[in-house]
Amino acid sequence: MDLNALLFSFFNAEIAWRYLPDILAGMWVTLQLGLAVAVTGVLLGLALAVLRAARIGPLSFLIVCFADILRALPPLVVIMMLFFAFPYINLAMPAFTACWLSLSLVLAAFAEEIFWAGILSVPRGQGEAARSTGLNWLQSMAYVIMPQALRLTVAPLTNRVIAITKSTALGSVVGLSEVLNNAQSASSNAGNATPLTLAAVASLLIFVPVVLLGRWTETRFKWKH
């Protein structure tokens, strides 16, 4: 194995320093997009699960269709549809918006099913008991059902959020200047893979704290026996 060739190709200090600003700029875009997707997707998924719990026939059917379709479609397909197809119906949008909306919808579909499973796992008697004390349906859902359901959803929801937010790298397909796209461009210009090494380090810096936060959240909110 030629160690010098390996170091030159993947750990070239001169090239790393030259393209570091591009990687940092892409890292910032990735971080912004990931946070926006996580917040929007989880909140939308929670809202849809609560609406579904109201058991309004047509609305529940539409929510189920939304969840099934978005969970079945690969995120890349959703991104490309919004970015390339929507301009034909006068709904053109920037690459960042298309990625944010696409990944948020995909995450919302998974989050809705996770929250819904959590709601179903709470014994029906809990809601009936809450209603018997004078609480209305919405109050019962907010103060009795959801606090119990949320504890049950922390682990699967955390894993899904991490998986979807890592899909921000798909933004490179529509020209979003996120960390991977910038690294690929820099690598092509330099004829060297060092920018890709920088992108790998940047991804670790972004997502390792997310994984650790998810692990802490799971421990913090698990049921105490």
N, C-alpha and C positions, 0 to 999 in steps of 0.2 A: 504494500500500500504506500502510495506517495503522499506522505503527510504534508509536504510543502504545497503540493497541488491542491489538496483538500483545504488547507488554510487559505490559500490564495483565492479559491473559488467561492468559499462560503463565509470566510472570516477576514475579509480584506479590509483593514482599518481605513485605508485612504478612501475606498469606495463607500464604506459605511458612513464616514464623516461627511462625504459629499452629498449623500442622499438622505441623511438623517432628518433634515427639515421636512422632506416630502413624506417620510414615514410618520413623523409626529403629526403632521397635518391630517394624514389619513387616519391615524389613531384617534384623533379628536372627533372626526366625522363618525367613525365606527362607534365610539363611546356615546355620542349624542343619539345616534340612530338606535343603538341597543337600549338605552334608557327610555327613549320615546316609545319604542315598540313594547317594552315590558310593561310600562305604566298603562298605555292605551289598551293593549291586548287583555291584560288582567281585569281592568275595570269594565271593559265592554263585555268580557266573558261573564263576569259576576252579574252585571245588569241583565244579560240574556237569561242566565240561570234563574234569577229571581222572577223575571217575567214568565218564564216557562213554568215555574212553580205555581203561578196564578191559575194555571190550567184553563186558559182561554183557548178553545179548540183551534181555530185558524192560526192564531198567533203562535201557539206551541208547535203546530205543524211547520210553519215557516222557520222557526228557530231550529227545529230538528233538521230540516233540509239544509239550512245554512251551515250548521255544524258538520253534517255528513259530507257535504260537497267540499267545504274548505279543508276538512281533514283528509279527504281523498286526493286532492290536488297537490302536487309538489309545489313548495313555495316558489321555486323558480318559474313555474308556469304562470302562477298568479302575478308575479312581478312583471313578466313579459307581456301578459295580457293588459295590465293596467298601463304600462309604459308605451307599448307599441300599438295596441288596438284601440285604446280609448281616444286617441287623437282623431280617429275617424268619426267619432260622434261628438267632436268639439269638447273633449274633456282631457286635453293634453295637460301633463303635469311634469314637474322636474323629477330627476332621477331620485333625489332624496325623498320626495313626497310619495312617489310610486313605491319605493322600497318600504317606507314607513307604513303606508296604508296596507300594502300587501301582507307584510309580516304581522302587522297588528291584527288583521282579519284572521289570518291562520292561527295565531296564538289565541285569539278570542274564541275560535271554534273549539280548540282543545280545552281552554280554560272553562268554557261553558259546560262541557261534558264532565269535567272534573268537579266543578262546583255542584252540578246536578247530582252526581253520584254521592257527594257529601250530604246534600239535602235529603236524598232518599234514605241514607243510612241513619238519619235521626228518626227514632221511633215516632210514629204518627201521634201517639198519645202525648208527646211533648207539646205539639201544636195545639191539640185539643185542650190540654190543661192550661196552656197560656190563654187561650180564648175564653176559658171558663172564669178566668180572673178579671175579665173585662177588657183585655187587650184586643185590638182589631187585628185583621190579618197581617197588615204591614208591620205593626208593632211586634206581633208574635214572630214574624220572620226576622226582624232586626235584632230583637233582644233575646230570643230563645233558640230559634232554629239555626240561624247563620253562625252565631258564636261556636256552636257545637260542630257544625258542618265544616267551618274553616279549619279547625284543628285537624280534621281528617284529610283535608286536601293539601296541607302544606307540602308534604313530601312529593307527591306526583306533580303538583303545580310548579314547585321549584325546579324539578328536573325538566319539565316541559319549557319553562321560561328560559332556562339555560340553553336548551337545544335550539329553540327558535331564534334567540338573540345571536347565537353563533352563525345563523344563516345570513347575517348582515353582509358576509363575504360575497353573497350572490349579487350584491349591488354592482359588482365589477362588470356584470354582463350588460348592464344598461349605462355603463360609463360613470357610475358614482365614484367619486374620489375617496373611497374608503381605503383602509390600510393595505388590503391585498391588491387592489387595483393599482395603487401608487407603487407598491413594491414590484409588481409585474412590469409596469412601465419602466421603472428605474433599472430593473434587472436587464430588460431588453436594451435600454440605452447604454448601459455599462458593459454589456456582454459578460455579466458576472452575476452569480446567484446570491451574493452577499445581501442585497436589499431584501430578498426573501427570508434570509435568516433574521434580519431586523424585524420583518413582519411577524415572524413566528414569536420572537421575544415580545413584541408589542401585544400580540394576541394573548400571550400568557399574562402579561401585566394587566390586561383588561379583564380576562375571564377567570383567572385563578381567584381573585378576590370575590367574584360572583359565586363561584363554587363554594368557597369557604363561608360566605354569607348564607348560602343555601343550607350548608351543613349545620351552621349555628341555628338557623331558623327552625330546621327540623327538630333539633334537640330542644330548643326553647319551647316549642309549642306541642311537643308530643304529649300523649296522655300520661298522666302520672298514675302509677298503680299502687 
